[in-house]
Amino acid sequence: MKKYFSFLVLVLVLISCHKDDGPNQNNPYLPNYAVNVQINMNLPAYNNLINAANAAYVSGQGIRGIIVFNTGSGYNAFDAACPNQALSSCSTMTISGINAVCPCDNKQYSLFTGQAAGMQYSMKQYRTSVNGNIITIYN
């Protein structure tokens, strides 16, 4: 009986495990595009990412570009599309210090968490890995 119980617990644990898709994968405003890009922090456009609390914009990737942010202990990468707005001419976020601002509603999203107070959806986050001065952004 003990074996069956242990087996049942193991099966339940394995079934409950799933890929970490993040909190905003079911966002009706943002489509899912494949992203796999490398940026070189030796280039002038991305050189400020070497220092903590700095961000850079990577155009031509994701939905509306990607905002990369040095948290001091790693890198966050978020899509620059406003997560709580339908795609429109105003739905590309801009960098303002440690926040990203959606010009449609002037909401500020933390580049540490991707969240804004009182908003339903957080920023669409991508995975990052670092090898020397190269940051790979992917999903």
Secondary structure, DSSP 8 states (H G I E B T S, - for coil): -HHHHHHHHHHHHHHH------TTTT-TT------EEEEETTSTTTGGGGSTT-EEEETTSTTT-EEEEE-SSSEEEEESB-TTS-SSTT-B-EEETTEEEETTTTEEEETTTS--TT-SS---EEEEEEETTEEEEE-
